[in-house]
Amino acid sequence: MRIGARYLWSDGRLCEQAVLDIADGRVVSCGPRNGGKVDREVHLAMPACTDLQVNGGGGVMVNDAEGADGLRTIAAAHRALGTGWILPTVITDAPEVLADAVDAAIETAGEPGLLGLHIEGPHLAERRRGTHAARYIRPLDRTTVDHARALKAAGLHVLVTLAPELADADLLAELVDCGAVVSAGHSGADLQQARAAFAAGVSCVTHLFNAMDQMTSRAPGLLGAAIDSEVYCGIIADGLHVTPEMLRIALRARPSQGLTFVVSDAMATVGGPDSFTLYGQEIRAVDGHLINAEGAFAGAHVDMVTSLANLVRFGIPLSQAIPMVTDIPRKVLGLPPQSVCDGWAADDLLLLDPELKPAA
């Protein structure tokens, strides 16, 4: 099969007017389009997306996954929507829930699409906990460090979101030294505390703007420190958690384009039913966002391909938006950009129409 693409993203570059030849389920060649017949026309060909914050999908939450099969169900739901690689995310819960999630992730080591585990909480600032249950919040402890070591020993990627201003400095150093990506989030850190955390090895910030103090002219806090730094920052691009205006301002203010990436923060409703239970409380999808019984935001109801389309609709150039859902999240984990031209699996090729929806 020959596919003609107006745009092709590969090796960290956006090329125009490309053609891809596919045989036996793999891309066998790609290059400039110099005329000739093609079997199919698409607007954009690119690698499937990478998402580092996936709480659930396909009707399953990581916290309630009940083993590796639950993680596989979540990964399959996101793959069907154009996301090929995920970090399943276990949120604040009882110690045994975290332990079960670690065991499930280790069981999936090496399986396609599952990169490891994102541990979001329970080591958070209670006043910035968001939808996380206050009764399970606790200080950073050796158990979490040991979990991270076990995941790394299994060859998995680990991302840990915590409030750095509340973390024991020695345990934080151990977490960084073991190879985990440590991200500041659900935090009330001020400017000095944030900068100290970055100097101590915290290399990422979780869902920029959300679950942190908002910056003012005299108190930039974690938010201002993050935007003005070289650390990676995840951001939710549903237009609800962060308005398009604030997203554009943040991107313009970063030191470079390669530091901010998109996360879905997806819950079980993505690729699944329109409601689920979290901490014994019903969460419902209403008008494109999730609310709990009190009417507060409770995670996001968006996938990565829709997020890409949102970025472009918000005015972000395609050449800047694509790496935010592909190469930059992989860079956070130390992975290289992807090339779709060297035996790339066709199942991992994402083909989009002019509205940036999966091509029929």
N, C-alpha and C positions, 0 to 999 in steps of 0.2 A: 504494500500500500504506500502511496505517496501522498503526503500531507503538505499543503501549501499554507504557510502561516504569515500573516502580515507582520507579526512580531514574534520573536523567539528569545526567551531568556535562558542563557546557558553560560557557564563559566563566569558568572558575575557580570555579564554584559547583555544589553538589550539590542538585538539585531533586527533589522527590517527586511521583509521580503525573503523569507527562508523556505527551504523545502526539506522535509524529513522523509527518509525511506525506512519503512518498518517491515521486517520479515521475521517470522518465527517468534513473535512476541517481543522483539527488541528493535531499538533504533539502530540501523546498520550504517547510516550515513546522514549527515545534514550539512547544509551549506547554503550559499546565496541562490536565490531563485532566478534562473536565467531563461525563463519561458518553459515551455513543455507542459504536458498534461499532468494534472494531479487528480487523485481520487477524492480528495476532500479539502475544503477550504475552512480555515479557522482564523479567528482574530489574533489569538495569542496561544503559543505553546510554551510550557514552562514545567519545571518539576512540581510535583504535588507539594502542598504547603507543609511546614513544620510548626507545631504548636507546643509551647513549653508550659502551658497552664490549662489542663483539661480535667476538670472536676468530675465530669461524667459525660454520658452520651448513650443513645440507644435505649433510654429508660433505666440506665444503671449509673449509680454514683460510685466513685472509687471507694468511698468510705463503707459502702454496703456491697461491694463487688463479690464478696464471699469466694475469694480465690482468683487464680489466674484466668479462668474462663470469663469472669466479669470484666477484667482488663481487656481481654480479646474482644468482647462484645463492644466495649467502648471504642476501641481502636477501629473496629470494622465500621461502626456508625460514622466515625469521622472520615474514614477513607472513602466511604460512599459519597461524601460531600466535598471531597477534594483535598483532604489533609492526609498525607501519607505517613507522617511520623509525629508521634505525640509523646509528651511526658505526662503520664497519668498523675493526677494531683490529689493527694490525701490531705484533707483539711483538719483543723483542730478537732480532736476527739479523744476518747479514752485511750490509754496506753496500748491496750490489746488491739484496738482498731489500727493504730499505726503499725504495730508489729505484724498484723495480718497483711497489711498493704505491702510492707517490705518483703515478706515471704512470697506474696503473689508476684511482685515485680521480679524477684530473683528467679522464680520458676519460668518466667517468660524471657529470660536473658537470651539474646541472640535471635529472637523472633522478629520478623519484619514488622516495622511500624511502631514498635514499643521501645523507646530509648532508655527508659529507666524509671525514676520516680521523682516527683516534685513534692517535697514535704512542706506544706504551707501551714505553719503553726505546729504545735500549740504555743510556741514561745513568742507571744505577741503582747502588745500593749493593750490592756483591757479596754481603755477608752477609744481605741482605734480598731476594735475587733470586727466591726461590720456585722456580718451574719454569723460569724464564728461564735460558738457557745462559750459563754464566760466560765462555766463550771469546769471546763477542761483546760483552760489556759494555765500554763505553768512555766517556770523559768527553764532556760536551756539546761539540759542535763546530759550526763554521760550516755544515757540510753540512746539518745538521738545521734550522738557522735558515733556510737557503736553501730547503729543502723546504717549510717552513711558509709562507714568503713566496710560493712558487709556488702552493701550494694556496689561499691567500687570494686571490691574483691571479685564480684561476679561479672565484672566488665561492664557495668551499667553506669549511666550518667545520673548524677544526683544534683538537685537544686533544692536548697533549704531557704524558705522565707521566714525571717524572724525580725523582731524589734531589736536592733543592735545595741541601743542604749540601755537595754535591760539584760543583755547577755554577759555571762561571766567571761572575762577577757581570755583566760587560759583555755576554756572550752571552745570559745570562738576560734582561737588560733588553731586548736586541734582540728576543728571542722574544716577550716581553710586548708590546713596542711594535708589532710587526707584526700584532697582533690574535689571536694564538694564545691559547687558554685553557691556562694552565700549571697542572698538577696535581702535587702532591707525592705520591709513592708509591714503593714498594720502597725505603724510605728508613730510615736510622738516625738521622735528625735528633733532636736534643734540643729542649727547650722553647724555648731562646733561638734556636736555628737555625731552628726552625719559625716562630716569630714574625717573625724577620727576613725569612724567605722570603715570608710573607704581606704584610709591609710593602713588599716588592720587587715585588709584583704576582702572586704565586702565589695564585690565587683558588679553588682546588679541591683536594680530597684524594681519591686513588684507593682504592677498596675499603677503607673504614674498617675498622680492626682487623687486616686482613690485610697481610702483608709490611711490617710496621713494628713497632718495639719496643712492648711492652705497658706501660701506665702503672702506676706505683706511687705510693705516698703522697709520695715525695720526688723522683720522676722522671716527670713526666707525659709527656714526649717529644712527638713529633708527634701521637700519638693524643689525648692530653689537650689539647694546644694546639688541635687541630682541633675537637674537641667543644665547647670553650669559646670558639670564634671565630665570626665571621660568614662564613667561607668555606663554599663548597658542599662537601658530602661525599657521594661515592657509597658504596653499601653493597650487598653481595650478600645477598639474602633467601631463600636456599635452606634456612635453618635448620641448615646444616652449617658453612659458613665463619664464620658468626656465630650464636651461639645466640639463641633468641627473647628470653631474659632480657637479654642484653647489648644486643641491638637496641633493646629497650624502654628500657633505661637510657640509651642514647646519645640516643635521640629526646627523652626527657624532659629531658635535660641541655642540649640545644641552645638557643641564645638565642631561636629562633623555629622554627615548623614548616616554613617554606618554604626550608630550607637543605639538607635531606638527601634524596637521591634514590636510586632503585634502579638498579643495573646487573645484567645477567645474567652478565657475564664468560663468555658462552657459547662453547663450543668446537664443533668440527665435528659432534659427536654430536647436537646439538639439531636436530631435524628431519632427522636423518641416521642412519647406521649406529652401532652401539654401540662402535666403536673407530676410532682413527685413528693416524697417525704424527706425532710431534713431535720434531724434532732426531734423527730416526732411531730413536726409541724408541716402542714401542706404548703408547698411552694407552687405557684401557678404562673404560666406564661400569659401575660396580658399586654397587648399592643406592642409586641416585640421585646418586652423585658420581663424579668421575673420579680415577683413580689411575694413577701411572706404575709402572714396573717395580719401584721401591723401595717402593711402597705409599703414596707421598706424594700429597697433593692436587695436581691438575694442571688447574686451571681449574674451571669449573662446568658442570653439566648441568641447566640450568633455563632456562625462557623467562620473559618478563615477565608474562604473564597468570597463570602459576602463581605467580610471585613476588607478584603482587597478592593472590591468594587466600591465600598464606602470611602476608602482613602482617595480613590480617583474622583469620586463624586464630591468629596470635600475639597478638591483642588490640588491634591498631591500628585506630582508627575508620575506616570507609570514607571519610569526608570528608578524612581525613589521608592515607590510603593511596593513593587515586587520583592525586592530583597528584604523588606520588613516582614514578609510572611514566608520567606524561604531562607536566604543565606545568613541574615543577621541572627535569627534565633539559633541556627546551627553554629555560628561563630561563638556565641555565648558558651556553648558546650565544647568548644575547641575543634569543631568539625569544619572541613573545607567547603567551599562552594561546590555546587553540583554541576555536572556536565551531562546534558541529555544526548550528546552526540557519540558517545563511546560505549556502545552496547547497552544503552539505557533500557531498562525494562519498560515496555509499553504501558503496563499497569501503573507505573509511577509517573507517567506523562499526563499532565493536566492540560486539556484543550478547552479554551474558553471562547465564547462568542463576543460580538462587539459590546454587549452589556456586561461583560465579564461574568457571565454565568456558564456553567459547564455546557459545552456544545453537545447538541443532541446526537 
